[in-house]
Amino acid sequence: MPSTDPDSAIRGTQHPNPDMNAIVGSHDLLLVTLDTLRFDVAEELAAAGRIPHLARHLPGGAWEKRHAPGSFTYASHQAIFAGFLPTPAAPGPHPRLFAARFAGSESTADGTFVHESPDLLSGLAEVGYRTVCIGGVGFFNRRPPLGSVLPAMFQESHWEPEFGVASPTSFEAQVSRAEQVVAELPAAQRLFLFVNVSALHQPNWFHTPGATAGAGDSRATHAAALEYVDRHIGRLFAAASSRRRCFAIVCSDHGTAYGDDGYTGHRIGHEAVWTVPYAHFFLEQGASR
């Protein structure tokens, strides 16, 4: 039976996951996908103290190891927006935070926020949330028709060339737009803010000081890109929690290979692609940068 104590449910003392039925409607929501981020790189940097702003929010200071729902951005986000977040890398079933009503679902539990619509965005809109997308990689740029499919699921979407993979300051620009979006919302309006972070995606060589394009991308430049994101993510967390307590999900949509077993890139079935970092946590209102 669900807990009758909303506060204990929110704290997660009754369930492995917090009771999302106690969170949806009372909290703002933030979903950040760190596009292409590998689990091993994220884990190493957290352990080495190289991503302090992220690590201080990770439960126990460490990422959770999960399996991606898809091997490239489009497939993975279609699944994520239907409530299929990365799955814990252990035998299940694993209760989900969000789910469309679906007969026989083994991952829908008492604490799952269940909606009648086919996707999470419309489900949250139906209960009063403003759904906002700040895109990053090309599947969010609205230039070709395919680049409009994912952002069209939101009530409001933003993309500029400065947010894209070729920009060395992409995440700073995305955060600035997020700050603007939050500042312009009425105080009573609940917000679901989604940010697709493009900085980890190739090309990322320019995040390593002194690097040149000829050096190309590598696991090391991928790590440097995560350090770049960490330097600025405190601003995003501060904006997302500036109006009320915020429930945040930060994860990768899939990993990417840098010569692993001869493979490069993603949209392939390699361990480096399927294994991703994940965390969810609360940001108290007025969280500092």
VOGU-3710 file (C-alpha; in Angstrom, 3 decimals, decimal comma):
1> mpstdpdsai> 0,000/0,000/0,000  1,250/3,564/-0,649  2,487/5,523/2,352  -0,099/7,864/3,888  2,663/10,220/5,028  3,563/12,475/2,054  6,682/13,854/3,755  8,141/10,409/4,394  7,256/9,393/0,849  9,059/12,397/-0,572
11> rgtqhpnpdm> 12,108/11,626/1,546  12,089/8,163/0,033  11,970/6,362/3,372  9,150/4,066/2,257  10,307/3,192/-1,250  13,587/2,734/-3,170  12,351/5,649/-5,293  10,560/8,690/-3,886  6,796/8,721/-4,289  6,355/10,772/-7,426
21> naivgshdll> 2,665/11,246/-6,688  3,726/13,341/-3,696  6,267/15,259/-5,780  4,387/15,981/-8,998  2,268/19,053/-8,387  4,253/20,311/-5,397  7,776/20,510/-6,847  9,374/21,905/-9,960  11,073/19,200/-12,049  14,434/19,262/-13,844
31> lvtldtlrfd> 15,676/16,627/-16,304  19,224/16,975/-17,630  20,606/14,554/-20,220  24,386/14,723/-20,553  24,441/13,609/-24,160  26,875/10,719/-24,872  28,401/10,698/-21,361  30,073/7,368/-20,589  29,608/5,792/-17,180  33,289/4,973/-16,685
41> vaeelaaagr> 34,392/8,554/-17,351  31,684/10,012/-15,105  32,564/7,549/-12,333  36,310/8,246/-12,540  35,883/12,012/-12,429  33,523/11,887/-9,459  35,920/9,630/-7,523  38,883/11,885/-8,336  37,122/15,055/-7,189  37,148/16,539/-10,684
51> iphlarhlpg> 33,401/17,303/-10,844  32,744/18,764/-7,383  29,548/20,650/-8,220  27,848/17,545/-9,558  29,342/15,184/-6,987  27,979/17,085/-4,013  24,456/16,317/-5,222  25,049/12,661/-6,128  23,700/10,262/-3,478  26,776/9,097/-1,600
61> gawekrhapg> 28,889/11,205/-3,960  28,712/8,556/-6,680  26,792/7,925/-9,881  24,432/4,995/-10,178  25,308/2,544/-12,939  22,404/2,096/-15,352  21,615/0,828/-18,837  20,473/3,278/-21,506  17,053/2,793/-23,135  18,590/3,454/-26,553
71> sftyashqai> 21,984/3,602/-28,238  21,628/7,089/-29,760  19,905/10,355/-28,940  16,650/10,046/-30,858  15,785/6,534/-29,730  16,826/7,117/-26,140  14,876/10,354/-25,726  11,751/8,901/-27,265  11,930/6,259/-24,520  12,840/8,731/-21,757
81> fagflptpaa> 9,936/10,993/-22,680  7,633/7,981/-22,361  8,922/7,416/-18,811  11,596/4,822/-19,588  14,590/6,388/-17,868  17,872/4,448/-17,845  17,355/1,132/-16,029  19,437/0,106/-12,987  22,185/-2,287/-14,072  20,985/-5,153/-11,890
91> pgphprlfaa> 18,229/-7,768/-12,110  14,750/-6,247/-11,843  11,996/-5,409/-12,260  12,761/-1,822/-11,279  9,881/0,528/-10,415  9,781/3,616/-12,606  9,288/7,222/-11,558  6,887/7,996/-14,413  4,723/5,794/-16,619  1,863/6,018/-19,071
101> rfagsestad> -0,995/3,778/-18,029  -0,243/0,408/-19,634  -1,900/-2,872/-18,731  0,492/-5,452/-17,352  3,396/-3,058/-16,760  5,793/-4,700/-14,285  7,698/-1,461/-13,663  4,700/0,629/-12,566  4,509/0,740/-8,747  2,616/2,568/-6,014
111> gtfvhespdl> 5,022/5,515/-6,139  4,991/5,855/-9,929  3,320/8,954/-11,367  0,923/7,376/-13,858  -0,601/9,503/-16,610  -3,197/8,768/-19,248  -1,395/10,499/-22,126  1,143/8,684/-24,347  4,149/10,705/-23,162  5,383/12,297/-19,954
121> lsglaevgyr> 5,383/15,847/-21,321  1,684/15,905/-22,127  0,969/14,040/-18,888  2,667/16,759/-16,861  1,000/19,496/-18,899  -2,372/17,970/-18,031  -1,674/18,485/-14,325  -0,566/22,086/-14,769  3,145/22,030/-15,600  4,791/24,303/-18,135
131> tvciggvgff> 7,037/21,982/-20,167  10,165/23,623/-21,569  12,939/22,131/-23,710  16,381/23,684/-24,077  17,899/21,631/-26,851  21,490/20,808/-27,611  22,339/18,221/-30,277  20,862/18,207/-33,772  17,761/16,190/-32,906  16,536/19,291/-31,048
141> nrrpplgsvl> 17,450/22,037/-33,538  14,115/22,148/-35,447  15,979/22,657/-38,732  14,989/19,479/-40,618  11,605/17,891/-39,857  13,360/15,132/-37,880  14,910/17,805/-35,665  11,416/18,981/-34,725  9,952/15,689/-33,476  11,384/15,789/-29,944
151> pamfqeshwe> 11,086/19,533/-29,213  7,506/19,555/-30,558  6,528/17,382/-27,586  7,034/20,401/-25,299  4,869/23,484/-24,865  7,962/25,648/-25,323  11,300/24,824/-26,911  14,553/26,696/-27,439  17,556/26,054/-29,651  20,264/28,337/-31,017
161> pefgvaspts> 23,518/27,525/-32,819  25,279/28,583/-29,606  23,644/25,594/-27,860  24,946/23,066/-30,385  27,836/20,617/-30,509  30,191/22,963/-32,392  30,085/25,689/-29,742  32,856/25,663/-27,090  30,524/27,634/-24,793  27,339/25,647/-25,481
171> feaqvsraeq> 26,444/24,840/-21,902  26,949/28,380/-20,658  24,560/29,574/-23,360  22,008/26,902/-22,467  22,154/27,814/-18,788  21,657/31,498/-19,587  18,514/30,614/-21,528  17,284/28,449/-18,641  17,763/31,357/-16,243  15,740/33,571/-18,583
181> vvaelpaaqr> 12,943/31,002/-18,887  12,644/30,597/-15,120  12,738/34,341/-14,474  9,849/34,955/-16,866  7,500/32,347/-15,358  4,695/33,373/-13,002  5,598/32,406/-9,453  2,714/29,942/-9,109  3,431/28,126/-12,391  4,934/24,655/-11,960
191> lflfvnvsal> 7,825/23,925/-14,328  9,228/20,837/-16,014  12,556/21,967/-17,457  14,518/19,688/-19,779  18,083/20,457/-20,880  19,915/18,327/-23,438  23,601/19,088/-22,826  25,566/18,908/-26,073  29,051/19,665/-24,697  30,053/15,999/-24,194
201> hqpnwfhtpg> 29,172/15,071/-27,772  31,777/15,085/-30,504  33,477/17,439/-31,300  34,762/18,008/-27,795  38,501/18,429/-28,371  38,256/22,177/-27,719  37,517/21,616/-24,026  41,135/20,592/-23,439  43,440/23,622/-22,973  45,936/23,920/-25,809
211> atagagdsra> 44,249/21,275/-27,958  43,834/21,715/-31,684  41,298/20,277/-34,086  43,974/18,059/-35,588  44,344/16,229/-32,270  40,752/15,054/-32,524  38,387/13,797/-29,830  39,307/11,206/-27,221  38,237/9,793/-23,913  40,370/12,526/-22,298
221> thaaaleyvd> 38,639/15,360/-24,170  35,272/13,776/-23,294  36,334/13,980/-19,633  37,436/17,585/-20,060  34,002/18,387/-21,477  32,363/16,970/-18,347  34,615/19,158/-16,202  33,487/22,141/-18,289  29,830/21,250/-17,674  30,492/20,856/-13,957
231> rhigrlfaaa> 31,915/24,374/-13,725  28,587/25,837/-14,851  25,914/23,382/-13,695  25,542/25,094/-10,336  23,905/28,014/-12,138  21,361/25,633/-13,680  20,594/24,034/-10,321  20,199/27,476/-8,737  17,768/28,585/-11,440  15,735/25,374/-11,284
241> ssrrrcfaiv> 15,293/25,675/-7,509  14,897/29,441/-7,320  11,097/29,363/-6,933  10,457/26,195/-4,927  11,988/22,826/-4,072  12,995/20,966/-7,218  13,316/17,262/-7,999  16,220/16,773/-10,415  17,220/13,869/-12,647  20,679/13,993/-14,216
251> csdhgtaygd> 21,744/11,171/-16,509  23,261/10,240/-19,830  21,064/9,165/-22,721  23,771/6,799/-24,007  27,540/6,548/-24,016  30,005/6,694/-26,885  33,068/4,720/-27,936  36,540/6,154/-28,426  38,296/3,221/-30,054  36,963/0,664/-27,552
261> dgytghrigh> 37,453/-2,759/-29,202  37,885/-0,881/-32,467  34,559/0,971/-32,212  34,054/4,711/-32,458  30,839/6,633/-31,838  27,428/5,276/-30,827  24,278/3,683/-32,293  26,108/0,417/-31,682  25,667/-2,331/-29,085  28,892/-1,816/-27,129
271> eavwtvpyah> 29,211/-1,712/-23,349  30,635/1,820/-23,538  27,403/2,911/-25,234  24,840/0,985/-23,190  26,251/1,755/-19,722  25,442/5,241/-18,429  25,565/7,329/-15,233  22,340/8,301/-13,481  21,286/10,237/-10,376  18,145/11,793/-8,977
281> ffleqgasr> 18,053/14,120/-5,994  16,294/17,131/-4,485  17,431/20,717/-4,830  16,226/22,773/-1,907  14,690/26,140/-2,741  17,419/28,728/-3,150  20,156/26,139/-3,718  23,486/27,882/-4,058  25,621/27,731/-7,142
//
